[in-house]
Amino acid sequence: MDVRGIERAPVGPRGAASSASVDLYWLPLGAGGHFVRLNGRIYESILAWRERRRRLDLYHSALEVRVPEGRYVIEMAWPIPDADGAARGVVAQGPVGDRRIARWRPLRYEVRRWRGGVIPDLAEAVASPQRLSEDVDQARRVLDLAGSVPTLVWGRDELRTGEMWNSNSVISWLLARSGLPVDAIHPPVGGRAPGWDVGVVAAELRPPRSSSPAGPSTRSRRSARRRPRG
């Protein structure tokens, strides 16, 4: 996702007098964790050198969705802290690095649709929230689709897009499938969201599956469909 020289999407006031909203948050990669942030900077420095461009800040995205029934947080998280996924609204799990070793919890990520949940390190969010919608039907659709997110391998380019599947892919897939104008959404100026375009591509390939916000369940793994070659 090339964000050089572009402006972020309009930001709506948090807590506006609407019964529904979809808000996007941009958090610096590795917020609250020195190790992840350092590795992210090293990765971006190497990539910037290879692509002969300046180094950009890296961002991780998450959603806060409000409907009349309550407030939900949608986010991919890794590592999984414990086996009590229901307490965090887990609706799906996927492999990290390699499907063959995903039977071990430390090598799986989880997708959360967490009623009343929290976004870790929210205080470090940049240029956030970005208000994407105040339409109740669209907000419900985002929630409904959370249980249908493809569980591709984190850190792998299974769709051959040139980017790895990660947390940003989950969010962009949800927004694209929900009918939100995903092409008009950008991270803060001077930053980029690795994996964002992969989610958009996956959304064009995969039919959605419905899942009720009141009763999330963890899905079994699905094989990745590769991007058609032209």
JOGI-V134114 format. One record per pair of residues at least 12 apart in sequence whose ideal C-beta (glycine too) atoms are under 10 Angstrom apart, sorted by the first residue. I is the first residue (numbers start at 1). J is the second residue. If there is no record, write none. Layout:
i-><I | I>
j-><J | J>
//
This chain:
i-><1 | 1 | 1 | 1 | 1 | 1 | 1 | 1 | 1 | 1 | 1 | 1 | 1 | 1 | 1 | 1 | 1 | 2 | 2 | 2 | 2 | 2 | 3 | 3 | 3 | 3 | 3 | 3 | 3 | 3 | 3 | 3 | 3 | 3 | 4 | 4 | 4 | 4 | 4 | 4 | 4 | 5 | 5 | 6 | 6 | 6 | 6 | 7 | 7 | 7 | 7 | 8 | 8 | 8 | 8 | 8 | 8 | 8 | 8 | 8 | 8 | 8 | 8 | 8 | 9 | 9 | 9 | 9 | 9 | 9 | 9 | 9 | 9 | 9 | 10 | 10 | 10 | 10 | 11 | 11 | 11 | 11 | 11 | 11 | 11 | 12 | 12 | 12 | 12 | 12 | 12 | 13 | 13 | 14 | 14 | 14 | 14 | 14 | 15 | 15 | 16 | 16 | 16 | 17 | 18 | 18 | 18 | 18 | 18 | 18 | 18 | 19 | 19 | 19 | 19 | 19 | 19 | 19 | 20 | 20 | 20 | 20 | 20 | 20 | 20 | 20 | 20 | 20 | 20 | 20 | 20 | 20 | 21 | 21 | 21 | 21 | 21 | 21 | 21 | 21 | 21 | 21 | 21 | 21 | 21 | 21 | 22 | 22 | 22 | 22 | 22 | 22 | 22 | 22 | 22 | 22 | 22 | 22 | 22 | 22 | 22 | 22 | 22 | 22 | 22 | 22 | 22 | 22 | 23 | 23 | 23 | 23 | 23 | 23 | 23 | 23 | 23 | 23 | 23 | 23 | 23 | 23 | 24 | 24 | 24 | 24 | 24 | 24 | 24 | 24 | 24 | 24 | 24 | 24 | 24 | 24 | 24 | 24 | 25 | 25 | 25 | 25 | 25 | 25 | 25 | 25 | 25 | 25 | 25 | 25 | 25 | 25 | 25 | 25 | 25 | 25 | 25 | 26 | 26 | 26 | 26 | 26 | 26 | 26 | 26 | 26 | 26 | 26 | 26 | 26 | 26 | 26 | 26 | 26 | 26 | 27 | 27 | 27 | 27 | 27 | 27 | 27 | 27 | 27 | 27 | 27 | 27 | 27 | 27 | 27 | 28 | 28 | 28 | 28 | 28 | 28 | 28 | 28 | 28 | 28 | 28 | 29 | 29 | 29 | 29 | 29 | 29 | 29 | 29 | 29 | 29 | 29 | 29 | 29 | 30 | 30 | 30 | 30 | 31 | 31 | 31 | 31 | 31 | 31 | 31 | 31 | 31 | 31 | 32 | 32 | 32 | 32 | 33 | 33 | 36 | 36 | 37 | 40 | 40 | 40 | 40 | 40 | 41 | 41 | 41 | 43 | 43 | 44 | 44 | 44 | 44 | 44 | 44 | 47 | 47 | 48 | 54 | 55 | 55 | 56 | 56 | 56 | 56 | 56 | 56 | 56 | 56 | 57 | 57 | 57 | 57 | 57 | 57 | 57 | 58 | 58 | 58 | 58 | 58 | 58 | 59 | 59 | 59 | 59 | 59 | 59 | 59 | 59 | 59 | 59 | 59 | 59 | 59 | 60 | 60 | 60 | 60 | 60 | 60 | 60 | 60 | 60 | 60 | 60 | 60 | 60 | 60 | 61 | 61 | 61 | 61 | 61 | 61 | 61 | 61 | 61 | 61 | 61 | 61 | 61 | 61 | 61 | 61 | 61 | 61 | 61 | 61 | 62 | 62 | 62 | 62 | 62 | 62 | 62 | 62 | 62 | 62 | 62 | 62 | 62 | 62 | 62 | 62 | 62 | 63 | 63 | 63 | 63 | 63 | 63 | 63 | 63 | 63 | 63 | 63 | 63 | 63 | 64 | 64 | 64 | 64 | 64 | 64 | 65 | 65 | 65 | 65 | 65 | 65 | 65 | 65 | 65 | 65 | 65 | 65 | 65 | 65 | 66 | 66 | 66 | 67 | 67 | 67 | 67 | 67 | 67 | 67 | 67 | 68 | 68 | 68 | 69 | 69 | 69 | 69 | 69 | 70 | 70 | 70 | 70 | 71 | 71 | 71 | 71 | 72 | 72 | 72 | 72 | 72 | 72 | 72 | 72 | 72 | 72 | 72 | 72 | 73 | 73 | 73 | 73 | 73 | 73 | 73 | 73 | 73 | 73 | 73 | 73 | 74 | 74 | 74 | 74 | 74 | 74 | 74 | 74 | 74 | 74 | 74 | 74 | 74 | 74 | 74 | 74 | 75 | 75 | 75 | 75 | 75 | 75 | 75 | 75 | 75 | 75 | 75 | 75 | 75 | 75 | 75 | 76 | 76 | 76 | 76 | 76 | 76 | 76 | 76 | 76 | 76 | 76 | 76 | 76 | 76 | 76 | 76 | 76 | 77 | 77 | 77 | 77 | 77 | 77 | 77 | 77 | 77 | 78 | 78 | 78 | 78 | 78 | 78 | 78 | 78 | 78 | 78 | 78 | 78 | 79 | 79 | 79 | 79 | 79 | 79 | 79 | 80 | 80 | 80 | 80 | 80 | 80 | 80 | 80 | 81 | 81 | 82 | 83 | 85 | 85 | 85 | 85 | 85 | 85 | 85 | 86 | 86 | 86 | 87 | 87 | 88 | 88 | 88 | 88 | 88 | 88 | 88 | 89 | 89 | 89 | 89 | 89 | 89 | 89 | 89 | 89 | 89 | 89 | 90 | 90 | 90 | 90 | 90 | 90 | 90 | 90 | 90 | 91 | 91 | 91 | 91 | 91 | 91 | 91 | 91 | 91 | 91 | 91 | 91 | 91 | 91 | 91 | 91 | 91 | 91 | 92 | 92 | 92 | 92 | 92 | 92 | 92 | 92 | 92 | 92 | 92 | 92 | 92 | 92 | 92 | 92 | 92 | 92 | 92 | 92 | 93 | 93 | 93 | 93 | 93 | 93 | 93 | 93 | 93 | 93 | 94 | 94 | 94 | 94 | 94 | 94 | 94 | 94 | 94 | 94 | 94 | 94 | 94 | 94 | 94 | 95 | 95 | 95 | 95 | 95 | 95 | 95 | 95 | 95 | 95 | 96 | 96 | 96 | 96 | 96 | 96 | 96 | 97 | 97 | 97 | 97 | 98 | 98 | 98 | 98 | 99 | 99 | 99 | 99 | 99 | 99 | 99 | 99 | 102 | 102 | 102 | 102 | 107 | 108 | 108 | 108 | 109 | 109 | 109 | 109 | 109 | 109 | 109 | 109 | 110 | 110 | 111 | 111 | 111 | 111 | 111 | 111 | 111 | 111 | 111 | 111 | 111 | 111 | 112 | 112 | 112 | 113 | 113 | 113 | 113 | 113 | 113 | 113 | 113 | 113 | 113 | 113 | 114 | 114 | 115 | 115 | 115 | 115 | 125 | 126 | 126 | 126 | 126 | 126 | 127 | 127 | 127 | 127 | 127 | 128 | 128 | 130 | 130 | 130 | 130 | 132 | 132 | 132 | 132 | 132 | 132 | 132 | 133 | 133 | 133 | 133 | 133 | 135 | 135 | 137 | 137 | 138 | 138 | 138 | 138 | 139 | 140 | 140 | 141 | 141 | 141 | 141 | 141 | 141 | 141 | 142 | 142 | 142 | 142 | 142 | 142 | 142 | 142 | 143 | 143 | 143 | 143 | 143 | 143 | 143 | 144 | 144 | 144 | 144 | 144 | 144 | 144 | 144 | 145 | 145 | 145 | 145 | 145 | 145 | 145 | 145 | 145 | 145 | 145 | 146 | 146 | 146 | 146 | 146 | 146 | 146 | 146 | 147 | 147 | 147 | 147 | 147 | 147 | 147 | 147 | 147 | 147 | 147 | 148 | 148 | 148 | 148 | 148 | 148 | 148 | 148 | 148 | 148 | 149 | 149 | 149 | 149 | 149 | 149 | 149 | 149 | 149 | 149 | 149 | 149 | 149 | 149 | 150 | 150 | 150 | 150 | 150 | 150 | 150 | 150 | 150 | 150 | 150 | 150 | 150 | 150 | 150 | 150 | 150 | 151 | 151 | 151 | 151 | 151 | 151 | 151 | 151 | 152 | 152 | 152 | 152 | 152 | 152 | 152 | 152 | 152 | 152 | 152 | 152 | 152 | 152 | 153 | 153 | 153 | 154 | 154 | 154 | 154 | 154 | 155 | 156 | 157 | 157 | 157 | 157 | 158 | 158 | 158 | 158 | 158 | 158 | 158 | 159 | 159 | 159 | 159 | 159 | 159 | 159 | 159 | 159 | 159 | 160 | 160 | 160 | 160 | 160 | 160 | 160 | 161 | 161 | 161 | 161 | 161 | 161 | 161 | 161 | 161 | 162 | 162 | 163 | 163 | 163 | 163 | 163 | 163 | 163 | 163 | 164 | 164 | 164 | 165 | 165 | 165 | 165 | 165 | 166 | 166 | 166 | 166 | 166 | 166 | 167 | 167 | 167 | 167 | 167 | 168 | 168 | 168 | 168 | 168 | 168 | 168 | 168 | 168 | 169 | 169 | 169 | 169 | 169 | 169 | 169 | 169 | 169 | 169 | 169 | 170 | 170 | 170 | 170 | 171 | 171 | 171 | 171 | 171 | 172 | 172 | 172 | 172 | 172 | 172 | 172 | 172 | 172 | 172 | 172 | 173 | 173 | 173 | 173 | 173 | 173 | 173 | 173 | 173 | 173 | 174 | 174 | 174 | 175 | 175 | 175 | 175 | 176 | 176 | 176 | 176 | 176 | 176 | 177 | 177 | 177 | 177 | 177 | 177 | 177 | 177 | 178 | 178 | 182 | 182 | 182 | 182 | 182 | 183 | 198 | 201 | 202 | 202 | 202 | 204 | 204 | 205 | 205 | 205 | 205 | 205 | 206 | 206 | 206 | 209>
j-><59 | 163 | 168 | 172 | 183 | 185 | 186 | 187 | 191 | 192 | 193 | 194 | 195 | 196 | 197 | 198 | 200 | 53 | 56 | 186 | 192 | 197 | 56 | 57 | 59 | 186 | 187 | 188 | 189 | 190 | 191 | 192 | 193 | 196 | 53 | 54 | 56 | 189 | 190 | 191 | 192 | 189 | 190 | 184 | 186 | 187 | 189 | 127 | 186 | 188 | 189 | 24 | 26 | 126 | 127 | 128 | 130 | 184 | 185 | 186 | 187 | 188 | 189 | 191 | 24 | 127 | 130 | 131 | 132 | 181 | 184 | 185 | 186 | 187 | 130 | 131 | 132 | 184 | 23 | 24 | 127 | 128 | 129 | 130 | 131 | 129 | 130 | 131 | 132 | 133 | 134 | 129 | 131 | 64 | 66 | 128 | 129 | 131 | 66 | 129 | 66 | 131 | 134 | 134 | 66 | 131 | 133 | 134 | 135 | 136 | 139 | 66 | 67 | 68 | 69 | 134 | 136 | 139 | 65 | 66 | 67 | 68 | 69 | 133 | 134 | 135 | 136 | 137 | 138 | 139 | 140 | 142 | 64 | 65 | 66 | 67 | 71 | 129 | 131 | 132 | 133 | 134 | 135 | 136 | 138 | 139 | 63 | 64 | 65 | 66 | 67 | 74 | 129 | 130 | 131 | 132 | 133 | 134 | 135 | 138 | 139 | 141 | 142 | 143 | 174 | 175 | 178 | 180 | 62 | 63 | 64 | 65 | 66 | 71 | 128 | 129 | 130 | 131 | 132 | 133 | 134 | 139 | 61 | 62 | 63 | 64 | 125 | 127 | 128 | 129 | 130 | 131 | 132 | 171 | 175 | 180 | 185 | 187 | 59 | 60 | 61 | 62 | 63 | 64 | 73 | 75 | 119 | 121 | 122 | 124 | 125 | 126 | 127 | 128 | 129 | 130 | 171 | 57 | 59 | 60 | 61 | 62 | 124 | 125 | 126 | 127 | 128 | 129 | 130 | 168 | 186 | 187 | 188 | 191 | 193 | 59 | 60 | 61 | 62 | 75 | 119 | 120 | 121 | 122 | 123 | 124 | 125 | 126 | 128 | 167 | 40 | 57 | 58 | 59 | 60 | 121 | 124 | 125 | 126 | 188 | 191 | 41 | 43 | 44 | 57 | 58 | 59 | 60 | 166 | 167 | 168 | 191 | 193 | 194 | 58 | 60 | 121 | 124 | 59 | 60 | 119 | 120 | 121 | 122 | 123 | 124 | 125 | 126 | 120 | 121 | 123 | 124 | 120 | 121 | 58 | 60 | 58 | 57 | 58 | 59 | 60 | 194 | 55 | 57 | 58 | 58 | 194 | 56 | 57 | 58 | 191 | 192 | 194 | 192 | 194 | 192 | 190 | 190 | 192 | 187 | 188 | 189 | 190 | 191 | 192 | 193 | 194 | 126 | 187 | 188 | 189 | 190 | 191 | 192 | 168 | 187 | 191 | 192 | 193 | 194 | 125 | 126 | 127 | 128 | 167 | 168 | 187 | 188 | 191 | 192 | 193 | 194 | 196 | 75 | 76 | 119 | 120 | 121 | 125 | 166 | 167 | 168 | 171 | 187 | 193 | 194 | 195 | 74 | 75 | 76 | 125 | 128 | 130 | 166 | 167 | 168 | 169 | 170 | 171 | 172 | 175 | 185 | 187 | 193 | 195 | 196 | 199 | 74 | 75 | 76 | 77 | 112 | 117 | 119 | 120 | 121 | 122 | 125 | 128 | 129 | 167 | 168 | 170 | 171 | 75 | 113 | 119 | 129 | 132 | 139 | 142 | 143 | 146 | 170 | 171 | 174 | 175 | 117 | 118 | 119 | 122 | 128 | 129 | 113 | 115 | 132 | 133 | 138 | 139 | 140 | 141 | 142 | 143 | 146 | 174 | 178 | 213 | 134 | 136 | 139 | 115 | 136 | 137 | 139 | 140 | 142 | 143 | 213 | 136 | 139 | 140 | 115 | 140 | 143 | 213 | 214 | 115 | 116 | 143 | 213 | 114 | 115 | 116 | 117 | 89 | 112 | 113 | 114 | 115 | 116 | 117 | 139 | 142 | 143 | 146 | 213 | 88 | 89 | 112 | 113 | 114 | 115 | 116 | 117 | 118 | 119 | 120 | 122 | 89 | 91 | 111 | 112 | 113 | 114 | 117 | 119 | 142 | 143 | 145 | 146 | 149 | 170 | 171 | 174 | 88 | 89 | 110 | 111 | 112 | 113 | 114 | 117 | 118 | 119 | 120 | 146 | 167 | 170 | 171 | 92 | 94 | 109 | 110 | 111 | 112 | 149 | 151 | 154 | 165 | 166 | 167 | 168 | 169 | 170 | 171 | 195 | 90 | 109 | 110 | 111 | 112 | 114 | 119 | 120 | 167 | 93 | 94 | 96 | 106 | 107 | 108 | 109 | 110 | 154 | 155 | 166 | 167 | 96 | 105 | 106 | 107 | 108 | 109 | 110 | 93 | 96 | 105 | 106 | 107 | 108 | 109 | 110 | 105 | 110 | 105 | 105 | 105 | 110 | 111 | 112 | 216 | 217 | 218 | 216 | 217 | 218 | 114 | 117 | 110 | 112 | 113 | 114 | 115 | 117 | 118 | 110 | 111 | 112 | 113 | 114 | 115 | 116 | 117 | 146 | 213 | 216 | 110 | 111 | 112 | 113 | 114 | 147 | 216 | 217 | 218 | 110 | 111 | 112 | 113 | 114 | 143 | 145 | 146 | 147 | 148 | 149 | 211 | 213 | 215 | 216 | 217 | 218 | 219 | 109 | 110 | 111 | 112 | 113 | 146 | 147 | 148 | 149 | 150 | 151 | 170 | 211 | 216 | 217 | 218 | 219 | 220 | 221 | 222 | 105 | 108 | 109 | 110 | 111 | 151 | 218 | 219 | 220 | 221 | 108 | 109 | 110 | 111 | 149 | 150 | 151 | 152 | 153 | 154 | 165 | 170 | 219 | 221 | 222 | 107 | 108 | 109 | 151 | 152 | 153 | 154 | 155 | 156 | 221 | 108 | 109 | 153 | 154 | 155 | 156 | 166 | 153 | 154 | 155 | 156 | 153 | 154 | 155 | 156 | 151 | 152 | 153 | 156 | 158 | 221 | 223 | 224 | 151 | 153 | 154 | 221 | 154 | 151 | 154 | 221 | 151 | 153 | 154 | 155 | 165 | 166 | 167 | 170 | 151 | 218 | 146 | 147 | 148 | 149 | 150 | 151 | 167 | 170 | 174 | 216 | 218 | 219 | 146 | 170 | 216 | 142 | 143 | 144 | 145 | 146 | 147 | 149 | 174 | 211 | 213 | 216 | 146 | 216 | 143 | 213 | 214 | 216 | 188 | 187 | 188 | 189 | 190 | 191 | 186 | 187 | 188 | 189 | 191 | 187 | 188 | 185 | 186 | 187 | 188 | 175 | 178 | 180 | 181 | 182 | 184 | 185 | 175 | 178 | 179 | 180 | 181 | 179 | 180 | 178 | 179 | 175 | 178 | 179 | 180 | 178 | 178 | 213 | 174 | 177 | 178 | 179 | 180 | 208 | 210 | 171 | 174 | 175 | 177 | 178 | 179 | 180 | 213 | 174 | 178 | 211 | 212 | 213 | 214 | 216 | 177 | 178 | 208 | 209 | 210 | 211 | 212 | 213 | 173 | 174 | 175 | 176 | 177 | 178 | 203 | 208 | 209 | 210 | 211 | 170 | 173 | 174 | 177 | 178 | 211 | 213 | 216 | 208 | 209 | 210 | 211 | 212 | 213 | 215 | 216 | 217 | 218 | 219 | 173 | 174 | 177 | 206 | 207 | 208 | 209 | 210 | 211 | 219 | 169 | 170 | 171 | 173 | 174 | 177 | 199 | 202 | 203 | 206 | 208 | 209 | 211 | 219 | 165 | 169 | 170 | 173 | 198 | 199 | 202 | 203 | 205 | 206 | 209 | 219 | 221 | 222 | 223 | 224 | 225 | 165 | 170 | 218 | 219 | 220 | 221 | 222 | 224 | 164 | 165 | 166 | 169 | 170 | 173 | 198 | 199 | 202 | 221 | 222 | 223 | 224 | 225 | 165 | 221 | 224 | 166 | 167 | 169 | 170 | 195 | 195 | 224 | 195 | 198 | 224 | 227 | 198 | 202 | 223 | 224 | 225 | 226 | 227 | 197 | 198 | 199 | 201 | 202 | 205 | 224 | 225 | 226 | 227 | 198 | 201 | 224 | 226 | 227 | 228 | 229 | 195 | 197 | 198 | 199 | 200 | 201 | 202 | 226 | 227 | 197 | 198 | 193 | 194 | 195 | 196 | 197 | 198 | 199 | 201 | 194 | 195 | 198 | 195 | 198 | 199 | 202 | 224 | 193 | 194 | 195 | 196 | 198 | 199 | 193 | 194 | 195 | 196 | 199 | 187 | 192 | 193 | 194 | 195 | 196 | 197 | 198 | 199 | 193 | 194 | 195 | 196 | 197 | 198 | 199 | 200 | 201 | 202 | 203 | 195 | 198 | 199 | 202 | 185 | 193 | 195 | 196 | 199 | 185 | 193 | 195 | 196 | 197 | 198 | 199 | 200 | 201 | 202 | 203 | 196 | 198 | 199 | 200 | 201 | 202 | 203 | 204 | 206 | 208 | 199 | 203 | 208 | 196 | 199 | 200 | 203 | 199 | 200 | 201 | 202 | 203 | 204 | 199 | 200 | 202 | 203 | 204 | 206 | 207 | 208 | 203 | 208 | 196 | 197 | 199 | 200 | 203 | 200 | 227 | 227 | 224 | 225 | 227 | 227 | 228 | 224 | 225 | 226 | 227 | 228 | 222 | 224 | 225 | 222>
//
